């Protein structure tokens, strides 16, 4: 694979070089690892969908917006009651 040149401010290069050295890597190896680490937007979307499916299977379907609003209001009432008792 051919190399590419990336232009960054000198301070950024110095920081990246120091971070790489701290991990006993060359700057090139550190940047390659860094590029391989974060998921792409597509990969994040796929992970999120898998997580939603697992949560739905485990917890049941997500509440509707109306049900969520009702549950939030109930939680607010209970929290207000708890705060009143502790005062």
DSSP file (Angstrom, degrees, kcal/mol; ACC not computed):
  #  RESIDUE AA STRUCTURE BP1 BP2  ACC     N-H-->O    O-->H-N    N-H-->O    O-->H-N    TCO  KAPPA ALPHA  PHI   PSI    X-CA   Y-CA   Z-CA
    1    1 A X              0   0    0      0, 0.0     2,-0.1     0, 0.0     0, 0.0   0.000 360.0 360.0 360.0 129.7    0.0    0.0    0.0
    2    2 A X        -     0   0    0      1,-0.1     2,-0.1     0, 0.0     0, 0.0  -0.385 360.0-115.0 -71.8 150.2    1.5    3.4   -0.9
    3    3 A X        -     0   0    0     -2,-0.1     2,-0.3     1,-0.0    -1,-0.1  -0.397  25.2-148.7 -78.8 160.6    2.1    5.9    1.8
    4    4 A X        -     0   0    0     -2,-0.1     2,-0.5     2,-0.0    -1,-0.0  -0.926  11.4-125.9-127.2 154.3    0.3    9.3    1.9
    5    5 A X        -     0   0    0     -2,-0.3     2,-0.5     2,-0.0     0, 0.0  -0.878  21.8-167.8-101.8 130.6    1.4   12.6    3.2
    6    6 A X        -     0   0    0     -2,-0.5     2,-0.6     2,-0.0    -2,-0.0  -0.977  12.5-144.1-119.8 126.0   -0.8   14.3    5.8
    7    7 A X        +     0   0    0     -2,-0.5     2,-0.3     0, 0.0    -2,-0.0  -0.798  31.5 157.4 -94.3 121.1   -0.2   17.9    6.6
    8    8 A X        -     0   0    0     -2,-0.6     5,-0.0     1,-0.0    -2,-0.0  -0.931  48.9 -84.7-133.5 158.6   -0.8   18.8   10.3
    9    9 A X     >  -     0   0    0     -2,-0.3     4,-2.1     1,-0.1     3,-0.4  -0.288  42.2-114.2 -59.9 151.6    0.5   21.7   12.5
   10   10 A X  H  > S+     0   0    0      1,-0.2     4,-2.6     2,-0.2     5,-0.2   0.864 116.4  56.3 -56.9 -38.7    3.9   21.0   14.0
   11   11 A X  H  > S+     0   0    0      1,-0.2     4,-2.2     2,-0.2    -1,-0.2   0.892 106.8  49.4 -62.7 -39.1    2.4   21.0   17.5
   12   12 A X  H  > S+     0   0    0     -3,-0.4     4,-2.7     2,-0.2     5,-0.2   0.913 110.9  49.7 -66.1 -42.1    0.0   18.2   16.5
   13   13 A X  H  X S+     0   0    0     -4,-2.1     4,-2.7     1,-0.2    -2,-0.2   0.918 110.6  50.1 -62.5 -42.5    2.8   16.2   15.0
   14   14 A X  H  X S+     0   0    0     -4,-2.6     4,-2.4     2,-0.2    -2,-0.2   0.914 112.1  47.3 -62.7 -42.3    4.9   16.6   18.1
   15   15 A X  H  X S+     0   0    0     -4,-2.2     4,-2.5     2,-0.2    -2,-0.2   0.926 113.7  47.3 -65.6 -44.8    2.0   15.5   20.3
   16   16 A X  H  X S+     0   0    0     -4,-2.7     4,-2.7     2,-0.2    -2,-0.2   0.905 112.1  50.6 -62.7 -41.3    1.3   12.5   18.1
   17   17 A X  H  X S+     0   0    0     -4,-2.7     4,-2.6    -5,-0.2    -2,-0.2   0.914 111.5  47.7 -63.5 -42.7    4.9   11.5   18.0
   18   18 A X  H  X S+     0   0    0     -4,-2.4     4,-2.2     2,-0.2    -2,-0.2   0.907 112.7  48.8 -65.7 -41.5    5.2   11.7   21.8
   19   19 A X  H  X S+     0   0    0     -4,-2.5     4,-1.0     2,-0.2    -2,-0.2   0.925 112.4  48.5 -63.2 -44.3    2.0    9.7   22.2
   20   20 A X  H ><>S+     0   0    0     -4,-2.7     5,-2.6     1,-0.2     3,-0.8   0.927 110.8  50.2 -61.2 -45.2    3.3    7.1   19.8
   21   21 A X  H ><5S+     0   0    0     -4,-2.6     3,-1.7     1,-0.3    -1,-0.2   0.877 104.9  58.4 -62.5 -37.3    6.7    6.9   21.6
   22   22 A X  H 3<5S+     0   0    0     -4,-2.2    -1,-0.3     1,-0.3    -2,-0.2   0.774 109.4  44.3 -62.7 -25.7    4.8    6.4   24.9
   23   23 A X  T <<5S-     0   0    0     -4,-1.0    -1,-0.3    -3,-0.8    -2,-0.2   0.234 119.3-113.0-100.4  11.5    3.2    3.3   23.4
   24   24 A X  T < 5S+     0   0    0     -3,-1.7     2,-0.3     1,-0.2    -3,-0.2   0.882  76.9 124.3  58.3  42.5    6.6    2.2   21.9
   25   25 A X      < -     0   0    0     -5,-2.6    -1,-0.2    -8,-0.1    -2,-0.2  -0.911  64.6-112.9-125.9 154.6    5.3    2.7   18.4
   26   26 A X     >  -     0   0    0     -2,-0.3     4,-2.7     1,-0.1     5,-0.2  -0.430  37.1-109.0 -73.6 162.7    6.6    4.7   15.4
   27   27 A X  H  > S+     0   0    0      1,-0.2     4,-2.5     2,-0.2     5,-0.2   0.909 121.3  51.9 -60.3 -40.3    4.4    7.6   14.4
   28   28 A X  H  > S+     0   0    0      2,-0.2     4,-2.3     1,-0.2    -1,-0.2   0.941 111.3  45.3 -60.9 -48.7    3.5    5.7   11.2
   29   29 A X  H  > S+     0   0    0      1,-0.2     4,-2.5     2,-0.2    -1,-0.2   0.889 112.8  52.0 -63.6 -39.1    2.5    2.6   13.2
   30   30 A X  H  X S+     0   0    0     -4,-2.7     4,-2.7     1,-0.2    -1,-0.2   0.926 110.5  47.2 -63.1 -44.7    0.5    4.7   15.7
   31   31 A X  H  X S+     0   0    0     -4,-2.5     4,-2.4     2,-0.2    -2,-0.2   0.879 111.0  51.7 -66.4 -37.2   -1.4    6.5   12.9
   32   32 A X  H  X S+     0   0    0     -4,-2.3     4,-1.6     2,-0.2    -1,-0.2   0.939 112.9  45.3 -62.3 -46.3   -2.2    3.1   11.2
   33   33 A X  H  X S+     0   0    0     -4,-2.5     4,-1.1     1,-0.2    -2,-0.2   0.908 112.3  51.9 -63.4 -41.1   -3.5    1.7   14.5
   34   34 A X  H  X S+     0   0    0     -4,-2.7     4,-1.0     1,-0.2     3,-0.4   0.893 109.0  50.0 -61.9 -40.6   -5.4    4.9   15.1
   35   35 A X  H  < S+     0   0    0     -4,-2.4    -1,-0.2     1,-0.2    -2,-0.2   0.815 112.2  47.9 -68.6 -30.2   -7.1    4.8   11.7
   36   36 A X  H  < S+     0   0    0     -4,-1.6    -1,-0.2    -5,-0.2    -2,-0.2   0.651 103.5  66.5 -83.0 -15.3   -8.1    1.1   12.3
   37   37 A X  H  < S+     0   0    0     -4,-1.1    -2,-0.2    -3,-0.4    -3,-0.1   0.977  83.1  65.3 -77.8 -59.0   -9.5    1.8   15.7
   38   38 A X  S  < S-     0   0    0     -4,-1.0     2,-0.1     1,-0.1     0, 0.0  -0.402  83.8-117.9 -73.8 141.6  -12.6    4.0   15.5
   39   39 A X        -     0   0    0     -2,-0.1    -1,-0.1     1,-0.1    -2,-0.1  -0.406  27.6-114.0 -71.7 152.0  -15.6    2.5   13.7
   40   40 A X     >  -     0   0    0      1,-0.1     4,-2.8    -2,-0.1     5,-0.2  -0.319  34.6-100.0 -73.4 166.2  -16.9    4.2   10.5
   41   41 A X  H  > S+     0   0    0      1,-0.2     4,-2.3     2,-0.2     5,-0.1   0.890 127.0  50.9 -55.9 -38.4  -20.3    5.9   10.6
   42   42 A X  H  > S+     0   0    0      2,-0.2     4,-2.3     1,-0.2    -1,-0.2   0.922 110.3  48.2 -64.6 -44.0  -21.7    2.8    8.8
   43   43 A X  H  > S+     0   0    0      2,-0.2     4,-2.5     1,-0.2    -2,-0.2   0.900 111.2  50.9 -63.9 -40.3  -20.1    0.5   11.4
   44   44 A X  H  X S+     0   0    0     -4,-2.8     4,-2.6     2,-0.2    -1,-0.2   0.910 109.7  50.4 -62.6 -41.6  -21.5    2.6   14.2
   45   45 A X  H  X S+     0   0    0     -4,-2.3     4,-2.2    -5,-0.2    -2,-0.2   0.904 111.2  48.3 -62.9 -41.2  -25.0    2.4   12.7
   46   46 A X  H  X S+     0   0    0     -4,-2.3     4,-2.3     2,-0.2    -2,-0.2   0.905 112.0  49.1 -65.9 -41.1  -24.7   -1.3   12.4
   47   47 A X  H  X S+     0   0    0     -4,-2.5     4,-2.4     2,-0.2    -2,-0.2   0.914 110.9  50.6 -63.0 -42.8  -23.5   -1.6   16.0
   48   48 A X  H  X S+     0   0    0     -4,-2.6     4,-2.7     2,-0.2    -2,-0.2   0.900 109.9  50.0 -63.2 -40.7  -26.4    0.6   17.2
   49   49 A X  H  X S+     0   0    0     -4,-2.2     4,-2.4     2,-0.2    -1,-0.2   0.913 110.8  49.0 -65.2 -42.1  -28.9   -1.5   15.3
   50   50 A X  H  X S+     0   0    0     -4,-2.3     4,-2.3     2,-0.2    -2,-0.2   0.903 112.1  49.5 -62.9 -39.9  -27.6   -4.7   16.8
   51   51 A X  H  X S+     0   0    0     -4,-2.4     4,-2.7     2,-0.2     5,-0.2   0.916 110.4  50.0 -65.6 -43.1  -27.7   -3.1   20.3
   52   52 A X  H  X S+     0   0    0     -4,-2.7     4,-2.6     1,-0.2    -2,-0.2   0.913 111.5  49.1 -60.7 -42.5  -31.3   -2.0   19.8
   53   53 A X  H  X S+     0   0    0     -4,-2.4     4,-2.2     2,-0.2    -2,-0.2   0.914 112.4  47.3 -64.2 -42.9  -32.3   -5.5   18.6
   54   54 A X  H  X S+     0   0    0     -4,-2.3     4,-2.3     2,-0.2    -2,-0.2   0.917 113.9  47.3 -65.4 -43.0  -30.6   -7.0   21.7
   55   55 A X  H  X S+     0   0    0     -4,-2.7     4,-3.8     2,-0.2     5,-0.5   0.903 111.3  51.3 -65.0 -40.6  -32.2   -4.6   24.1
   56   56 A X  H  X S+     0   0    0     -4,-2.6     4,-1.8    -5,-0.2    -1,-0.2   0.904 112.0  46.9 -62.8 -40.7  -35.6   -5.1   22.5
   57   57 A X  H  < S+     0   0    0     -4,-2.2    -1,-0.2    -5,-0.2    -2,-0.2   0.887 120.6  38.7 -67.2 -38.5  -35.3   -8.8   22.8
   58   58 A X  H  < S+     0   0    0     -4,-2.3    -2,-0.2    -5,-0.2    -3,-0.2   0.905 132.4  22.3 -79.1 -44.0  -34.1   -8.5   26.4
   59   59 A X  H  < S-     0   0    0     -4,-3.8    -3,-0.2     1,-0.3    -2,-0.2   0.536 106.6-115.8-104.2  -9.9  -36.4   -5.6   27.6
   60   60 A X     <  -     0   0    0     -4,-1.8    -1,-0.3    -5,-0.5    -2,-0.1  -0.353  59.4 -26.4  93.2 177.0  -39.3   -5.8   25.2
   61   61 A X  S    S-     0   0    0     -2,-0.1     3,-0.1     1,-0.1     2,-0.1  -0.247  73.6-100.7 -65.7 151.6  -40.3   -3.1   22.7
   62   62 A X        -     0   0    0      1,-0.1    -1,-0.1     6,-0.0     6,-0.0  -0.390  45.0-100.8 -67.4 146.6  -39.4    0.5   23.4
   63   63 A X        -     0   0    0      1,-0.1    -1,-0.1    -3,-0.1    -3,-0.0  -0.329  38.0-106.9 -67.3 152.6  -42.2    2.6   24.7
   64   64 A X     >  -     0   0    0      1,-0.1     4,-2.9    -3,-0.1     5,-0.2  -0.278  35.8-101.8 -68.3 164.5  -44.1    4.9   22.3
   65   65 A X  H  > S+     0   0    0      1,-0.2     4,-2.2     2,-0.2     5,-0.1   0.890 125.6  50.3 -56.3 -38.7  -43.4    8.7   22.6
   66   66 A X  H  > S+     0   0    0      2,-0.2     4,-2.2     1,-0.2    -1,-0.2   0.924 112.0  46.0 -66.0 -44.0  -46.7    9.0   24.5
   67   67 A X  H  > S+     0   0    0      2,-0.2     4,-2.7     1,-0.2    -2,-0.2   0.890 111.3  52.9 -65.8 -39.1  -45.9    6.2   26.9
   68   68 A X  H  X S+     0   0    0     -4,-2.9     4,-2.6     2,-0.2    -1,-0.2   0.909 109.1  49.8 -61.3 -42.1  -42.4    7.6   27.4
   69   69 A X  H  X S+     0   0    0     -4,-2.2     4,-2.3    -5,-0.2    -2,-0.2   0.919 111.4  48.5 -62.5 -44.3  -44.0   11.0   28.3
   70   70 A X  H  X S+     0   0    0     -4,-2.2     4,-2.2     1,-0.2    -2,-0.2   0.914 112.8  47.9 -63.1 -43.2  -46.3    9.4   30.8
   71   71 A X  H  X S+     0   0    0     -4,-2.7     4,-2.5     2,-0.2    -2,-0.2   0.894 110.5  51.6 -65.8 -39.9  -43.5    7.4   32.4
   72   72 A X  H  X S+     0   0    0     -4,-2.6     4,-2.6     2,-0.2    -2,-0.2   0.911 110.2  49.3 -61.9 -42.3  -41.3   10.6   32.6
   73   73 A X  H  X S+     0   0    0     -4,-2.3     4,-2.3     2,-0.2    -2,-0.2   0.902 110.8  49.9 -64.5 -40.7  -44.2   12.4   34.3
   74   74 A X  H  X S+     0   0    0     -4,-2.2     4,-2.4     2,-0.2    -2,-0.2   0.914 111.0  48.9 -64.1 -42.5  -44.6    9.6   36.8
   75   75 A X  H  X S+     0   0    0     -4,-2.5     4,-2.7     2,-0.2     5,-0.2   0.917 109.8  51.9 -62.8 -43.2  -40.9    9.5   37.6
   76   76 A X  H  X S+     0   0    0     -4,-2.6     4,-2.4     2,-0.2    -2,-0.2   0.913 110.0  49.8 -59.3 -43.0  -41.0   13.3   38.1
   77   77 A X  H  X S+     0   0    0     -4,-2.3     4,-2.3     2,-0.2    -2,-0.2   0.930 112.4  46.8 -61.0 -46.4  -43.9   13.0   40.5
   78   78 A X  H  X S+     0   0    0     -4,-2.4     4,-2.3     1,-0.2    -2,-0.2   0.903 112.5  49.2 -65.5 -40.7  -42.1   10.2   42.5
   79   79 A X  H  X S+     0   0    0     -4,-2.7     4,-2.4     2,-0.2    -1,-0.2   0.908 110.5  50.7 -64.8 -40.8  -38.9   12.2   42.6
   80   80 A X  H  X S+     0   0    0     -4,-2.4     4,-2.2    -5,-0.2    -2,-0.2   0.911 110.7  49.4 -62.4 -41.7  -40.7   15.3   43.8
   81   81 A X  H  X S+     0   0    0     -4,-2.3     4,-1.9     1,-0.2    -2,-0.2   0.907 110.7  50.0 -62.9 -42.6  -42.4   13.3   46.5
   82   82 A X  H  X S+     0   0    0     -4,-2.3     4,-1.5     1,-0.2    -2,-0.2   0.891 110.8  49.1 -65.1 -39.5  -39.1   11.8   47.6
   83   83 A X  H  X S+     0   0    0     -4,-2.4     4,-1.0     1,-0.2    -1,-0.2   0.900 108.9  53.2 -66.5 -40.9  -37.4   15.2   47.8
   84   84 A X  H  < S+     0   0    0     -4,-2.2     3,-0.4     1,-0.2    -1,-0.2   0.883 108.9  50.0 -61.8 -38.7  -40.4   16.6   49.9
   85   85 A X  H  < S+     0   0    0     -4,-1.9    -1,-0.2     1,-0.2    -2,-0.2   0.847 109.6  50.3 -68.9 -33.8  -40.0   13.7   52.4
   86   86 A X  H  <        0   0    0     -4,-1.5    -1,-0.2     1,-0.2    -2,-0.2   0.659 360.0 360.0 -81.6 -13.9  -36.3   14.3   52.8
   87   87 A X     <        0   0    0     -4,-1.0    -1,-0.2    -3,-0.4    -2,-0.1   0.469 360.0 360.0 -80.9 360.0  -36.6   18.0   53.4
